[in-house]
Amino acid sequence: MRIDVLKKYSLLYCLFCLLAIGSCNTTQESDLPKEETEVPVVTGPKRVKVYIKQMKYQPAVIEVNKGDVIVFINKDIVVHDVTEEATKAWTSGPIQINDTWTMVAKESVNFYCSIHVVMKGKIIVK
């Protein structure tokens, strides 16, 4: 008779444990993340690469937004520069082979290489 009582309590104990474990795994609606209706689009300045090779700026005409970053990359076999054409307001100075020069677009300008004056380009700021 004592064994029957132990079996009965053991069975009840097992059922209690299963119920307790099962209740731990339930997910309440309040636990779920809320869906967002709108996700804000954040954009920053873009980077535009201009390769200097074969005695040319490639591309020679660049369309960018104000604040975009322009990276000039010298992949030619000689040193070049990037100089504002009209008033020489700014210049990169010599850009060595495999080196870069970076600028932030502020306004539309024509530029050229003061070392090789046949090399010309244009930045158009929208």
N, C-alpha and C positions, 0 to 999 in steps of 0.2 A: 504494500500500500504506500509506503514511503517513496518508492520508485515512481509510482504513478503521480504523486504530488510534485516530485522533482521534474518529471517530464512536462507536466502541465505548466509549471512556473517557467521552465526553460523555454517552452514554446511561446508563452506570453512575453517573456523577456526578448526573444528573437524578434517577435512582431513589433514590439515597442522600439527596438533598435532600428528596424527597417523603416518604420514610420518616421523616426527622428532623422535618419539619414536622408530620406526622401524629401522631407520638408526643408532641409538645408540647401538643396539644389534647385529650388523653385526661384524663378525670376519674377520680380514684381515689375509692373509697368513703369513705376517711378525709377527703377534701376536702369532702364534702357536710355541710351543717349537720345536727346531730342534732335529731330531733323531740322536742319536749317533751310529756310526757304530761299535765301539768297547768299551766294558766296561772293564777297567783294573781289574784284579783279585788281591786282596790284601790279603795275608795270613800272619798270625803272628804265634808266638809259640803256640803249642797246650798244653793242660793240660792233663796229664796222672795220673790217680789215682791208687795207690797201697794200698790195704787193708792189714792190719796186723791182722790176726785172726786165731785161732786154731793153734797157734805156727808156722805160715807160712806167707810168703809174697805172696799175691795173686793179680796179677800174679807174679810169681817168676822171669820170664824173660820179660824184657820190651824193645821193639824196639822203638826208638825215633829219632828225628832229633836234631842236635846240637842246643841248645837254647830253646828246649822244656822244660816245667816245669813239674816236677814230684812231686806229692803230696802223701806223706805216711800218711795213716790214721789208727790210732791204735784202732781197734774194738775188741781187745782181752780183757781178764780179768786180764792181768798183764802188767807192763811197759816193753817196748822194745826200741831198738834203731836201727839206720841204720849206719853202719860203713864201710868205704872202706876197702876191705880185704887185699890187698897186702902190703901196707905200712902204713895203718891207716892214710892216708893223710887228711881225713875228717870224721866227725861223727856228727850225729844229736844230740847227748846227749839223755838222757832219754825222750821218748815220752810217756806221761801219757795216761791213758785210755781215749778214745774219743777225744784225741788231735791229731794235725797234725804237720808234718814237711815238708817243701817245699825246693826243690833244683832245680837248672837249670842244664840240661844235658850238659856236656862239652866234655866227652870222654867215651868210653866203659870201664866199670869197673865191677868187682865182689864186692858184698857187703854181709854183714852178721850182725846178732844181736850179739854184744859183751856180752850181758847178757845171751843169749841162743844160743850158738855157732852152734847148729844144724840148725838154721834158716839161709838160704842162698838165694841169688838172684843175678841177673845179669842185667846190663843196657847195651844195644847195641845201640851205636850212629851210625846212617847211614851217 
